Amino acid sequence: MARGLRIGLASAMALGAIQAGMPRGIAAQDTTIAFVNVSVVSMRSDAVDRGQTVLVRNGRIAAIGPQGAVDVPAAARRIDGTGKFLMPGLAEMHGHTVSTVASARAEIDMMFLYAANGVTTVRGMLGLPRQLALRELTNSGAIFAPTLYLAGPSFNGNTVTSPEHAALRVRYQKEQGWDLLKIHPGLSVPQYDAMAKAASEVGIRFGGHVPAAVGFEHALEMGQETFDHLDGILEYLDAVDKPLDRSRLPAVVRMLQDADAAVVPTMVLWEVGVIGLGDPDTLSQFSELRYWPRADEPGVPTTDGWIQAMRNRQPANSAQAELHAGNRRILLKALSDGGVTILMGTDSPQIFSVPGFSLHREMQAMARAGMSPYEILVSGTRNVGEYFQREDSFGTIAVSKRADLILLNSNPLEDVENVADRAGVMVRGRWMAEEAIQAELERIAQRFGATE
């Protein structure tokens, strides 16, 4: 069966359920909408342009200018931006969707959790067969959801049997229509090199982990574009379980810059889910867990499972765990100060990382590492737009950019926690006010039996 037909049939099967579950209060994608008298945080600089009108038409930003200087059609929907701040939508650059055995309802709800939190772009990093159909539905606007870019099934020690097999998998995933390749541990150097060579030949990018046999330096040489979780870098610096030698950091910065490579830190996930820092009882009180299944949701990790996993991951040596976490913060600060491209990501839904909500916790962790609000927001907006510039134009507020926007009640450049103080979200030109967002979130919470 041809690829397009396979995806089309899968999409048709899911479409009825998805359309029936569409949240109310969403403006049609082709509606002309004007944000009037709004303060624009364009992310092209750290300036705030006050008293602006931003006109959106057919999913794109059509005009920007001082109030009165932009011709707003009489039929346009006007959104009063007085006292509010308009910024680009954020991106989750290491996200996941639910497994293939999950229900369509769970899939829809998960996509909504991203969008409800202003996450308007997601780079999915573990390819599952149904994801191609999901991408077709999200990116066409059938559901209120972020634009998806998807890595195919991962390249790892279990899925790749030889260099020839690695190259074959690259070409097959390119033909299937995946957007990039996901690297996991376990590849040998010949397998990794065959994958990288084939990826260059067919024009598909790759990123993710660094196999131990390959190492950070060789992965850079072979063209790996993103180093997710800062993977391979602390190992290269011999700073996983030893104090980090700060004198070596400038060389790492130069290596990443020379290779035009980026990092996706996932600071919170690594501290909690890998290093094991954090108290399970405290983590289980996160307010956003009311929007996630506690138990008995097929194909979806549950909060009960997270709590048990956290109890099993308590570090044997807390001082050693704190050293590891501290080294990661030092590394992130050095990379940021050195101008390395940082891409925001959380690896949700992993342990205590609820989609969308986890980005707000990640931004706070980046702030604790010493990054400024502007630097943090750039990592989730402009940098992501530049990474995907071959696919589309977004990530800043400018004419012709994709209209992925968050309207806030307070200035995000003063404190990243203000990103959660929303008045509404726009995804590809479709507007949803915060009141409607909260109503849909409450429906999701009630589905899981949540109580205040």
C-alpha positions as CSV (number, residue, x, y, z in Angstrom):
1,M,0.0,0.0,0.0
2,A,1.4,3.4,-0.9
3,R,2.5,5.7,2.0
4,G,0.0,8.4,1.2
5,L,-2.9,5.9,1.2
6,R,-1.8,4.3,4.4
7,I,-1.7,7.6,6.2
8,G,-4.9,8.8,4.6
9,L,-6.8,5.7,5.7
10,A,-5.5,6.0,9.3
11,S,-6.4,9.7,9.4
12,A,-9.9,9.0,8.1
13,M,-10.5,6.4,10.8
14,A,-9.5,8.8,13.6
15,L,-11.1,11.9,12.1
16,G,-14.6,11.3,13.4
17,A,-13.6,10.9,17.0
18,I,-11.3,13.9,16.8
19,Q,-13.8,16.2,15.3
20,A,-16.4,15.2,17.9
21,G,-13.9,16.0,20.6
22,M,-12.9,19.4,19.4
23,P,-12.8,22.0,22.1
24,R,-15.3,24.9,21.8
25,G,-14.3,28.5,21.6
26,I,-11.7,28.2,18.8
27,A,-11.7,30.8,16.0
28,A,-11.7,29.4,12.5
29,Q,-8.2,29.2,10.9
30,D,-9.1,31.6,8.0
31,T,-10.6,34.3,10.3
32,T,-8.9,37.7,10.2
33,I,-7.9,38.6,13.8
34,A,-6.4,41.8,15.0
35,F,-4.6,42.2,18.4
36,V,-5.1,45.9,19.1
37,N,-3.0,48.1,21.4
38,V,-0.8,45.2,22.5
39,S,2.8,45.2,23.7
40,V,4.8,43.0,21.2
41,V,7.6,40.8,22.5
42,S,8.8,39.9,19.0
43,M,11.9,37.9,20.1
44,R,13.9,39.5,17.3
45,S,15.5,41.5,20.2
46,D,14.9,42.0,23.9
47,A,12.8,45.1,23.2
48,V,9.1,45.5,23.9
49,D,7.1,47.4,21.2
50,R,4.1,49.0,22.9
51,G,0.8,50.2,21.5
52,Q,1.0,47.8,18.4
53,T,-1.6,46.3,16.2
54,V,-0.9,42.8,14.9
55,L,-3.1,41.6,12.1
56,V,-3.4,37.8,11.4
57,R,-4.9,36.5,8.2
58,N,-5.1,32.9,6.9
59,G,-2.8,31.6,9.6
60,R,0.0,34.1,9.0
61,I,0.9,37.5,10.4
62,A,-0.2,39.9,7.8
63,A,0.7,43.3,9.3
64,I,2.3,44.9,12.3
65,G,2.4,48.5,13.2
66,P,1.5,51.2,15.7
67,Q,-2.1,51.5,16.6
68,G,-3.9,53.4,13.9
69,A,-1.2,52.6,11.3
70,V,-2.6,49.2,10.4
71,D,-5.7,48.9,8.3
72,V,-8.0,46.5,10.3
73,P,-10.9,45.2,8.1
74,A,-14.3,45.9,9.5
75,A,-15.1,42.2,9.6
76,A,-12.0,41.3,11.6
77,R,-12.2,40.0,15.1
78,R,-10.6,42.4,17.4
79,I,-8.8,41.3,20.6
80,D,-8.1,44.0,23.0
81,G,-4.4,43.9,24.0
82,T,-4.4,46.8,26.4
83,G,-2.0,46.0,29.2
84,K,-1.1,42.6,27.6
85,F,2.0,41.2,25.9
86,L,2.1,39.2,22.7
87,M,5.0,36.8,22.2
88,P,5.7,33.9,19.8
89,G,4.5,30.4,20.7
90,L,6.9,28.1,22.5
91,A,8.4,24.8,21.2
92,E,8.9,21.4,22.8
93,M,12.0,20.2,21.0
94,H,12.2,16.8,22.7
95,G,8.6,15.6,23.1
96,H,6.7,12.5,22.6
97,T,3.1,11.3,21.9
98,V,1.3,8.4,23.5
99,S,1.9,4.8,22.3
100,T,0.1,3.1,19.5
101,V,-2.3,1.3,21.9
102,A,-3.6,4.5,23.5
103,S,-7.0,5.7,22.6
104,A,-7.7,8.5,20.1
105,R,-9.2,10.5,23.0
106,A,-5.9,10.3,24.9
107,E,-4.0,11.4,21.8
108,I,-6.3,14.4,21.3
109,D,-6.1,15.4,25.0
110,M,-2.3,15.2,25.0
111,M,-2.0,17.5,21.9
112,F,-4.3,19.9,23.6
113,L,-2.2,20.0,26.8
114,Y,0.7,21.2,24.7
115,A,-1.3,23.9,22.9
116,A,-3.1,25.0,26.1
117,N,0.3,26.0,27.6
118,G,1.4,28.0,24.6
119,V,3.5,25.1,23.1
120,T,2.7,25.6,19.4
121,T,5.5,23.4,17.9
122,V,6.6,19.9,19.0
123,R,9.5,17.9,17.7
124,G,8.5,14.4,18.4
125,M,11.6,12.2,19.2
126,L,10.4,8.6,19.0
127,G,8.6,7.5,15.9
128,L,5.5,5.4,16.2
129,P,3.5,4.2,13.2
130,R,0.3,6.2,14.1
131,Q,2.3,9.5,14.5
132,L,2.3,10.2,10.7
133,A,-1.5,10.2,10.7
134,L,-1.5,12.4,13.8
135,R,0.9,14.8,12.1
136,E,-1.4,15.1,9.1
137,L,-4.3,15.9,11.4
138,T,-2.6,18.4,13.7
139,N,-0.8,20.3,10.9
140,S,-3.9,20.5,8.8
141,G,-5.8,22.1,11.7
142,A,-8.2,19.3,12.3
143,I,-7.5,19.6,16.0
144,F,-6.3,22.5,18.2
145,A,-2.7,21.2,18.5
146,P,0.9,22.2,17.9
147,T,2.6,21.8,14.6
148,L,4.4,18.4,14.7
149,Y,7.8,17.6,13.3
150,L,8.6,13.9,13.8
151,A,11.6,11.7,14.2
152,G,11.2,8.2,12.9
153,P,11.7,5.0,15.0
154,S,15.0,5.2,16.8
155,F,18.4,3.9,15.7
156,N,19.9,1.9,18.5
157,G,21.7,-1.2,19.4
158,N,18.6,-3.3,19.1
159,T,17.1,-1.9,15.9
160,V,20.3,-1.7,13.8
161,T,22.1,-4.9,13.0
162,S,24.9,-3.8,10.6
163,P,26.2,-0.7,8.8
164,E,24.2,-1.8,5.7
165,H,21.1,-2.1,7.8
166,A,21.6,1.4,9.2
167,A,21.8,2.9,5.8
168,L,18.7,1.0,4.6
169,R,16.7,2.3,7.6
170,V,17.7,5.8,6.8
171,R,16.4,5.6,3.2
172,Y,13.3,3.8,4.3
173,Q,12.5,6.5,7.0
174,K,13.1,9.2,4.4
175,E,10.7,7.5,2.0
176,Q,8.1,7.2,4.7
177,G,8.1,10.9,5.3
178,W,9.7,11.3,8.8
179,D,11.3,14.7,9.4
180,L,14.5,13.5,11.1
181,L,16.3,10.5,12.6
182,K,16.4,9.7,16.3
183,I,19.7,8.4,17.7
184,H,19.6,6.2,20.8
185,P,22.5,4.4,22.6
186,G,24.0,1.2,21.4
187,L,25.2,1.9,17.9
188,S,28.7,1.0,16.9
189,V,31.0,3.5,15.2
190,P,30.6,1.7,11.7
191,Q,26.8,1.6,12.2
192,Y,26.6,5.3,13.3
193,D,28.9,6.4,10.4
194,A,26.8,4.5,7.8
195,M,23.7,6.1,9.2
196,A,25.2,9.6,9.1
197,K,26.6,9.1,5.5
198,A,23.2,7.9,4.3
199,A,21.4,10.7,6.0
200,S,23.7,13.2,4.3
201,E,23.0,11.6,0.9
202,V,19.2,11.6,1.2
203,G,19.0,15.0,3.0
204,I,17.5,14.1,6.4
205,R,18.9,15.5,9.7
206,F,19.6,13.5,12.8
207,G,19.9,14.1,16.6
208,G,19.3,12.7,20.0
209,H,21.7,10.7,22.2
210,V,25.4,10.0,21.7
211,P,26.2,6.3,21.6
212,A,29.0,5.5,24.0
213,A,31.2,3.9,21.4
214,V,30.8,7.0,19.2
215,G,31.4,9.8,21.6
216,F,30.6,13.5,21.5
217,E,33.6,14.6,19.3
218,H,33.0,12.0,16.6
219,A,29.2,12.7,16.6
220,L,30.0,16.3,15.9
221,E,32.3,15.4,13.1
222,M,29.7,13.2,11.5
223,G,27.0,16.0,11.5
224,Q,24.8,15.3,14.4
225,E,22.7,18.4,14.8
226,T,21.3,18.2,18.3
227,F,22.6,16.8,21.5
228,D,19.6,16.1,23.5
229,H,19.8,16.0,27.4
230,L,23.3,17.4,26.9
231,D,24.2,13.8,26.1
232,G,27.8,12.9,25.6
233,I,29.1,16.3,26.7
234,L,29.7,15.6,30.4
235,E,31.1,12.3,29.5
236,Y,33.5,14.0,27.1
237,L,34.5,16.4,30.0
238,D,34.8,13.5,32.4
239,A,32.4,15.3,34.7
240,V,29.6,12.8,35.3
241,D,30.8,11.9,38.7
242,K,33.7,14.3,39.2
243,P,33.9,18.1,39.6
244,L,33.7,19.8,36.2
245,D,37.0,21.4,34.9
246,R,35.7,24.8,33.9
247,S,38.9,25.5,31.9
248,R,37.7,22.9,29.3
249,L,34.3,24.6,28.7
250,P,35.5,27.2,26.1
251,A,36.7,24.4,23.9
252,V,33.4,22.6,24.0
253,V,31.6,25.9,23.2
254,R,33.8,26.3,20.1
255,M,33.3,22.7,19.0
256,L,29.5,23.1,19.0
257,Q,29.7,26.5,17.3
258,D,32.1,25.3,14.6
259,A,29.8,22.3,13.9
260,D,26.6,24.5,14.0
261,A,25.2,22.0,16.4
262,A,22.6,22.7,19.2
263,V,21.7,21.3,22.6
264,V,18.3,20.4,24.1
265,P,19.0,20.4,27.9
266,T,15.9,18.7,29.4
267,M,17.2,19.8,32.8
268,V,14.3,18.8,34.9
269,L,13.8,15.4,33.4
270,W,17.4,14.5,33.9
271,E,17.5,15.6,37.5
272,V,14.3,13.9,38.4
273,G,14.1,10.9,36.0
274,V,17.7,10.0,35.6
275,I,19.7,11.3,38.5
276,G,16.8,10.7,40.9
277,L,16.7,13.9,42.8
278,G,13.4,15.0,44.3
279,D,10.9,13.6,46.8
280,P,8.2,11.5,45.3
281,D,5.6,12.7,47.8
282,T,6.4,16.4,46.9
283,L,6.5,15.7,43.1
284,S,3.1,13.9,43.4
285,Q,1.5,17.2,44.5
286,F,2.3,19.0,41.2
287,S,-1.0,20.8,40.3
288,E,-0.8,19.7,36.7
289,L,-1.1,16.1,37.5
290,R,-4.8,16.5,37.7
291,Y,-4.7,16.7,33.9
292,W,-2.9,13.3,33.6
293,P,-4.2,9.8,34.2
294,R,-3.4,8.4,37.7
295,A,-3.9,4.8,36.6
296,D,-5.5,2.5,34.1
297,E,-5.0,4.4,30.9
298,P,-3.9,2.1,28.2
299,G,-0.7,3.1,26.4
300,V,-0.2,6.2,28.6
301,P,2.4,6.5,31.5
302,T,0.4,7.1,34.7
303,T,1.2,9.2,37.8
304,D,1.0,6.1,40.0
305,G,3.7,4.6,37.8
306,W,5.8,7.8,38.0
307,I,5.5,7.8,41.8
308,Q,6.7,4.2,42.1
309,A,9.5,4.8,39.6
310,M,10.7,7.8,41.5
311,R,10.8,5.7,44.7
312,N,12.9,3.2,42.9
313,R,15.3,5.9,41.6
314,Q,16.3,7.6,44.8
315,P,20.1,8.0,44.5
316,A,22.4,5.8,46.7
317,N,24.8,8.8,47.0
318,S,22.9,12.1,47.2
319,A,26.1,14.1,47.2
320,Q,27.2,12.4,44.0
321,A,23.8,13.1,42.5
322,E,23.9,16.8,43.4
323,L,27.4,17.1,41.9
324,H,26.1,15.6,38.6
325,A,23.1,18.0,38.6
326,G,25.4,21.0,39.5
327,N,27.8,20.1,36.6
328,R,24.8,20.2,34.2
329,R,23.8,23.7,35.4
330,I,27.4,24.9,35.0
331,L,27.6,23.4,31.5
332,L,24.3,25.0,30.4
333,K,25.3,28.4,31.7
334,A,28.6,28.2,29.9
335,L,27.0,27.1,26.6
336,S,24.4,29.9,26.9
337,D,27.1,32.5,27.7
338,G,29.2,31.2,24.8
339,G,26.4,31.6,22.2
340,V,25.7,28.0,21.6
341,T,22.3,27.3,20.2
342,I,20.0,26.1,22.9
343,L,16.6,24.5,22.1
344,M,14.0,24.2,24.8
345,G,12.8,20.7,25.5
346,T,11.6,18.5,28.4
347,D,11.1,14.9,27.1
348,S,7.5,14.9,28.1
349,P,5.5,12.9,29.0
350,Q,8.2,11.3,31.1
351,I,8.4,11.0,34.8
352,F,6.4,14.0,36.3
353,S,6.6,15.9,33.0
354,V,3.1,16.6,31.9
355,P,3.0,17.8,28.3
356,G,3.0,21.6,28.0
357,F,3.1,22.2,31.8
358,S,6.6,20.7,31.9
359,L,8.0,23.6,29.8
360,H,7.1,26.0,32.5
361,R,9.1,24.0,35.0
362,E,12.0,23.7,32.5
363,M,12.1,27.4,32.1
364,Q,12.5,27.8,35.9
365,A,15.3,25.3,35.9
366,M,17.1,27.2,33.1
367,A,16.7,30.3,35.2
368,R,18.3,28.5,38.1
369,A,21.2,27.7,35.9
370,G,21.7,31.4,35.4
371,M,20.1,32.1,32.0
372,S,18.2,35.3,31.6
373,P,14.4,35.4,30.7
374,Y,15.3,36.6,27.3
375,E,17.9,33.8,26.7
376,I,15.4,31.2,27.9
377,L,12.6,32.5,25.7
378,V,14.9,32.6,22.7
379,S,15.6,28.9,23.1
380,G,11.9,28.1,22.8
381,T,11.0,30.6,20.0
382,R,13.6,32.2,17.6
383,N,16.2,29.4,17.9
384,V,13.5,26.8,17.0
385,G,12.3,28.9,14.1
386,E,15.9,29.0,12.8
387,Y,16.3,25.3,13.2
388,F,13.2,24.6,11.2
389,Q,13.7,27.5,8.6
390,R,13.8,25.0,5.7
391,E,10.3,23.8,6.6
392,D,8.4,27.0,7.6
393,S,8.8,30.5,8.9
394,F,7.9,31.0,12.6
395,G,9.5,31.7,16.0
396,T,9.4,35.5,16.0
397,I,6.6,38.1,15.5
398,A,7.1,39.4,12.0
399,V,5.1,39.8,8.8
400,S,4.6,36.5,6.9
401,K,5.5,34.3,9.9
402,R,3.2,31.5,11.0
403,A,0.8,32.9,13.5
404,D,1.7,30.9,16.6
405,L,1.2,33.4,19.4
406,I,0.7,33.6,23.2
407,L,-1.2,36.6,24.7
408,L,0.0,37.2,28.2
409,N,-1.2,39.4,31.1
410,S,2.3,40.3,32.2
411,N,5.8,40.8,30.7
412,P,7.6,37.5,30.1
413,L,11.0,39.3,29.8
414,E,10.7,40.3,33.5
415,D,10.1,36.7,34.7
416,V,9.6,33.5,32.8
417,E,6.9,32.5,35.2
418,N,4.8,35.2,33.5
419,V,4.5,32.9,30.5
420,A,1.9,31.0,32.5
421,D,-0.2,34.1,33.0
422,R,-2.1,33.7,29.7
423,A,-5.0,35.5,28.2
424,G,-5.1,33.1,25.3
425,V,-3.2,31.1,22.7
426,M,-3.1,31.2,18.8
427,V,-2.0,28.2,16.8
428,R,-1.5,28.6,13.1
429,G,-3.9,31.6,13.2
430,R,-6.6,29.8,15.3
431,W,-7.3,31.7,18.5
432,M,-8.5,30.2,21.8
433,A,-9.1,32.5,24.8
434,E,-8.0,31.5,28.2
435,E,-11.5,31.0,29.4
436,A,-12.1,28.3,26.8
437,I,-8.7,26.8,27.5
438,Q,-9.5,26.4,31.1
439,A,-12.9,24.9,30.3
440,E,-11.3,22.2,28.1
441,L,-8.6,21.6,30.7
442,E,-11.3,21.0,33.3
443,R,-13.0,18.5,31.0
444,I,-9.7,16.6,30.8
445,A,-9.3,16.7,34.6
446,Q,-12.8,15.4,35.1
447,R,-12.1,12.5,32.7
448,F,-9.4,11.4,35.1
449,G,-11.5,12.0,38.2
450,A,-9.4,14.9,39.5
451,T,-10.6,16.9,42.4
452,E,-9.3,20.2,43.8
